[in-house]
Structure formats: C-alpha cells, structure tokens
Amino acid sequence: MNYISTVIVIVSSIVAAVATVVAAWYTRTGARAAKKSLLLSQEQDRRRAPNLEIYLKESYIRRSKYWPCRIYAFHIRITNNSDTDNTAKELRLVVTFEHDSARTFELVLPHDATLTETFCFEESIPLTIPCAIGSHRSMEGWALFKVNNDLICDAAVPSYILEILDTHNATVTLEPVILRERSDDKQMA
C-alpha cells in the first residue's frame, strides 16, 4: 500500500468514527425529546380523563312526627379537575341499614330537587341533575333525598354514601361522617 492509500484509509476511518459519534449524539437527543414528548402526552391524557370530586359543606337529616318521610340534605360542591367538560348525570344516596345483626340492606335514593321547600333552608338551592360542569369549574348546591320512615323505622344506619355518576360512567363517592339532625314538631309543607 502506498502512502496516499494509507492516508485515505485513516482519514475515512476518522470521518466514520466522527459520523458515528454525531449519529449517536443525535439518536440520544432524539430519544430524550421523544421521551419528554411521551411524558407530556401522557400528562395531557391524564388531565383530560374524567375527574370529578365531591366536597361536603353541610349535612342534615330532618324528621317530623307529622310527616311519614325523612329528608336527607347535603350541601355539596362538585369540582371538575379535568381539562375537558363533564356532566354529573346521576346523584344518589346509598343508605345502608340493619334491622338486626344478621340482615343488612341498602337503599339507593335518587336526588329530588323538589324537596327544597320541605327542607326550609334560607337560600337553599338544589343541584339540578344532570348538571354540566366545565373544565376546572365547580357546581354547588343541595343534594336532597327522601326515604319513607316505614322502611328504616327502627333500623341502625351504619353508613350513608353519596354517589355521583358522570357521563363517562365514572362514579365518585363521598361518605359523610356526621349528619346534623333538624328535628321539629312543626308540620312540613
């Protein structure tokens, strides 16, 4: 081999090595950018997923010897933490009660906005269901439920669970711990 051939082989080897290093650097940079893009896309998907939350402000139960029903009232705020609009399409109360230690029952009560007058709170605005909730917005109002006294007359009630079903069929629950009693002997409307 002559001198020129040797130089050409050495120079081409150096150029190939430099090209390999540059290609490896571009590949690594591209992989990092792709990973960041994937993470950003996953975060956007997570933020678009339905994400309603319920916050309890007040909770009451009202009984009267003049009325055959109990009224359950929950002043709640429903917050949409998602980047997309959502709708609360159902609002219900699940009442678990026990007539004796061997038998446990559940009542599923639908929200009844017409009970506002019966509950007699100043400025008590019931939630209207279904209710549209824009992205990063909230709705506030009273969730009202009625149950016949004959169903749970002498039963122990270990739990109440508020449930909201949204348009994506996701269920959000809240278990109020304390219900204040509004008991009176006045006739209810």
Buried (B, 14 or more C-beta within 10 A) or exposed (E): EEEEEEEEEEEEEEEEEEEEEEEEEEEEEEEEEEEEEEEEEEEEEEBEEBBBEBEBEEBBBBBBEEBEBBBBBBBBBBBBBBBBBBBBBBBBBBBBBBEEEEEEEEBEBEBBBEBBEBBBBEEBEBBEBBBBBEBEEBBEBBBBBBBEBEEBEEBEBEEBBBBBBBBBEEEBEBEBEEBEEBEEEEEBE
